[in-house]
Amino acid sequence: MPEPMPHVGLYPGTFDPITRGHLDVIARGARLVERLVVGVAANVGKQPLMTLEERVECVTHEVKPIAADTGTVIEVVGFDKLLVQCARQNGANVIIRGLRVVTDYDYETQMFGMNHRLDPGIETIFLMATERYQFISSRLVKEIAQLGGDITSFVPSFTHSRIIARLR
């Protein structure tokens, strides 16, 4: 019987900013794979608050405790190509996606179909958002921050400080 292939997961996102909801999915996803790559997308179609480098820095800082807690190797990479290309380049055979609401499901179903068509060897796993994080979205967090609202309950302190510095 052949040796089972190690499971390497890719959790992609724009992470502008990374939220407590994202970190919850990362922590849960890290328990499912031997190595987890968090792919920070350049995503030229969106207008990010933070640069790709700033987002990679925030994600890298925020996932360190998760890696220590789970014992899973977690790597953070920026990417500006197709998701399946990023997965292949990083040896990932599983894409991990978080679902909060029905609209996420609709979008993610389309993305799954396209990714599966581009590379049927890469599976997708959907993790439902933990109830207390279902309402958090990066878009809303940015909007609240830009309007001077308190975002401390939505993002960790390091990321919070970077957002506040960016908005000054």
Stockholm file with secondary structure:
# STOCKHOLM 1.0

chainA/1-168         MPEPMPHVGLYPGTFDPITRGHLDVIARGARLVERLVVGVAANVGKQPLMTLEERVECVTHEVKPIAADTGTVIEVVGFDKLLVQCARQNGANVIIRGLRVVTDYDYETQMFGMNHRLDPGIETIFLMATERYQFISSRLVKEIAQLGGDITSFVPSFTHSRIIARLR
#=GR chainA/1-168 SS CCCCCCCEEEEEECCTTCCHHHHHHHHHHHTTCSEEEEEEECCTTSCCSSCHHHHHHHHHHHHHHHHHHHCCEEEEEEECSCHHHHHHHTTCCEEEEEECSHHHHHHHHHHHHHHHHHCTTSEEEEEECCGGGTTCCHHHHHHHHHTTCCCTTTSCHHHHHHHHHHHC
#=GC SS_cons         CCCCCCCEEEEEECCTTCCHHHHHHHHHHHTTCSEEEEEEECCTTSCCSSCHHHHHHHHHHHHHHHHHHHCCEEEEEEECSCHHHHHHHTTCCEEEEEECSHHHHHHHHHHHHHHHHHCTTSEEEEEECCGGGTTCCHHHHHHHHHTTCCCTTTSCHHHHHHHHHHHC
//
